[in-house]
């Protein structure tokens, strides 16, 4: 089975620019999560989809972040406009159901200069 | 060991030794816990999980112990190998939103 795929693997942008991260889940995994890890700190929750519906977006830092999952398949996370503190590694993880292990992608390393 | 919210600790061991990585959790209502291993440049990978109706679970070379009284979780790795070098995270998965700590960096010296 193909794993969770994230694109791009790295992105370097200037402050004020826009970046869109993409996550392709494992087929059949209705639950899709976005997490972020900044500077070796904890992996922090951003939001959770079940199919195309946002179940919880309490971790989204502000309205510069927008996540979508049209059709309940792949998901995108857009940061607009990017700020320096947005730098970090953004992980997507999926699961077939709640209370089951997450399957992570390899992450997108975002650097805002 | 690891405690959610504190500085990333490091554990250094010699190849062949046993490793113990600790984790304290805060939510007494949590009923599901997972250990993940993250190697450089990759996403976290599932190692082993345990539900709150158990206090011990064994896998291949790994054992997870759960002490609900003191809200403590540990991961034991037997005969640690260089390939075990990674950052290890415990996660509380009792809700639909798994919560992670900062991780423990395990360094295995040959």
Interface residues (C-beta under 8 A of the other chain):
Chain A: X4 X6 X31 X33 X35 X40 X41 X42 X43 X44 X45 X48 X55 X56 X91 X93 X98 X99 X100 X101 X102 X103 X104 X105 X106 X107
Chain B: X4 X5 X8 X32 X34 X36 X41 X42 X43 X44 X45 X46 X49 X89 X91 X93 X94 X95 X96 X97 X98 X99 X100 X101 X102 X103
